[in-house]
Amino acid sequence: MSLSTSPFLPAPDDVVAEIARPFSLYQPALQVVPVVVDVPHAGRCYPRGFVEAARLPLRSLRRSEDAYVDRLFAQSVSLGAPLLAAEFPRAYLDVNREPYELDPRMFDGRVPPFANTRSMRVAGGLGTVPRIVGDGQEIYFGRIPVQEALARIEEFYRPYHAALRSLVQRTQSVFGTCILVDAHSMPSAGLDRDGLAKSDIILGDRFGTSAAGYIIDIAEQAFTRLGFSVTRNRPYAGGFITEHYGAPAAGVHALQIEVNRALYMNEATLEPHGGFGDVEQAMAAVMADCFARWSGWLDEWRDAAE
């Protein structure tokens, strides 16, 4: 099974829909590489009740969405890696957070005593149930029932991570190692932490703690070979997923890839622009290069050629 790779513009009626399932899993006929790709923020099913209760219009709610990233990385499946994509939007629930990073000020009712209420992400309004969208606008008119937040975590967060954990464990069991590619996109506006314009690609390995050095080295070489500008770990070093799953000493490596949205879409209209197809093809080429080199295939091919 594979994703359609045709760019499209979802109409409002297409994205305002109940969430039928927590995720879609696309698997190759045979997994031939020790790689799992996950796309946690490209979900575009916005429940009608959520949209109607929000203080923001739908287009503003979608500012937090990593639009079309599942399409950009879809060829990973034909290259032999499973791809897991969340169906729910990031503004509704963020699986790149701890399960209970909750801001007590958002809710009617008490959050669980074990909730992490003091993280920097909670303070910034970007907890497991976000208070704001990516450009800082408040999502809700007021407090929402805490049971609503807990229900989202049970119904969508837990199944997503159960599926991701299973894929990582299965891959490591078969290949002896697993490389998790955590795929995202980023707004083009703003500067990095050094005051420079954002690169085309930002690779995050938690400053070398979530993956062995060769993982990010190979990825950077693959992107720069195709002419992309690349930055490491600034301003995005990786979130909960790379931190939680990346355990290089245990044979599990996690690498976050952020793609600059200006490369493939109009960020104001949310429409893919004329460069979408080129970026899509480039991502397929980069993944093919990385998968082969991460798997050691290139060395085998060179040996066979010699």
Secondary structure as UniProt FT lines:
FT   HELIX           12..15
FT   STRAND          23..26
FT   STRAND          35..39
FT   HELIX           48..53
FT   HELIX           58..61
FT   HELIX           62..64
FT   TURN            67..68
FT   HELIX           69..72
FT   TURN            73..74
FT   HELIX           75..78
FT   TURN            79..80
FT   STRAND          83..86
FT   TURN            90..92
FT   TURN            99..100
FT   HELIX           104..106
FT   STRAND          107..108
FT   TURN            113..114
FT   HELIX           120..123
FT   TURN            124..125
FT   TURN            134..135
FT   STRAND          144..145
FT   HELIX           146..152
FT   HELIX           153..157
FT   HELIX           158..175
FT   STRAND          178..186
FT   TURN            193..194
FT   STRAND          201..204
FT   TURN            206..209
FT   HELIX           213..225
FT   TURN            226..227
FT   STRAND          230..232
FT   HELIX           240..245
FT   HELIX           248..250
FT   STRAND          252..260
FT   HELIX           261..263
FT   STRAND          265..266
FT   TURN            267..270
FT   STRAND          271..272
FT   TURN            274..275
FT   HELIX           276..295
FT   HELIX           297..305
//
